Amino acid sequence: MKHQVTLSLLSALGIAALAFSATSSYAATGAELAQKNGCMACHGVDKKILGPAFKDIAQKYKGNADAVASLSKKIKDGGSGVWGAIPMPPNGPKVNDADIKTLTEYVLSTH
């Protein structure tokens, strides 16, 4: 009886661990998405490269209730003129909306 309870408990823990592992491996963090999608080629977290530093973006939009929607649109559609003459290319064709939202929230969290 004791072995049966132990085996049942271990089986339940194993299934829970597999479920957690499967979901966590699919949900990339904002930092991982920024690396994967080439954002870091033009943006540093705390320094300007070609585009502004993430911290500068976060500071500019701090307190803006529409920041997530506004920045998500810029990431998706691209843009120019806000931070200088170098345009940011659109990322919508290669990055899905959920990942764009995660990237936006990550950038805004770097302040």
N, C-alpha and C positions, 0 to 999 in steps of 0.2 A: 504494500500500500504506500509506504513512504517513497519508494522508488517511482511509483506511478505518479504521485503528486509532484515529485522533483522533475520528472520527465515532462509532465504537462506544463509546469512553470517554465522550464527551459525552452520548450517549444514556443510558448507564447512570447517569451522575451526575444527569441530568434525571429519570429514573424514581425514583431514590433520594430526590431532593429533593421530588418530588410525594408520595411515600409518607410521608415525614417530616412534610410540611406537613399532609397529611390527618389523620394521627393526632394531631399536636400541637394542631390547631385544635379537635378534639372534646374533648380532655381539659382541662377548666377547672381553674384553680388554686383552692385554698380561698378566697383573697382575692376572686377573681372570683365564686365561688359565693356568698360572703357578701354581696357587692354585689347580685348578680342576684336573690337570694331575699329581700332586704329585712332581712337580719340587722343591717345597720349602722344601721337606723332606731332600734333599741333598744340595741345594743351598740357600744361603741367598742373599738378595739384596746387602747388604754391608758387609757381613761377610762370611767366608768360613765355611761350615759345613762338609760334606763329599767331595763335589765338590767345585769348586771355587765360589767366590761371583760373582754375575752378574756384579757388577761394575768392578771387575778385568778382567772379560771376555771382557767387553766393552772397557776397556783401552787397552788390548792386541791387539784388532782388530781395534782400532781407526785408520782411514785413509786407511784401507784396502778395496779396491774397491770390492773384492770378499767376504767380510765378511758375507753378508746375505746368499749367496749360500753355503759357506763353513760351517757356523754354522748350517744352516738348515739341511745340510747333516749329521752333527754330531748328531743333535737332533734326526733325523729320524733313522739313522743307529747305533748310539751309538759309542763308541770309548774308547781308553785308551792311557796312556802314555804322553799326552800333559800336564796334570796338576798333574800327580802323578800316583801311581800304581792302584788306585781304578778305575775300569772301569765304564763308564756310559752306562746303558742298552739302547737298541734301543727303540725308542718311535713310530716309524713308524707304527707298527701294531695297535696302539690304538689312534693315533693322526693324523688327516688328514693333507694334505700338506698346506692348507690355514692356519690352526691353527698353524702349525709349523712355517710358515713364520711370523705370528703375534707374536709368542713367541720370535723368533729370533730378530725381530725388537724391541721388548720390551727390551730384554736383552741388545742390543746394545745402547738403549736410556738411560741406567742407569748410564753412565759414569759421 
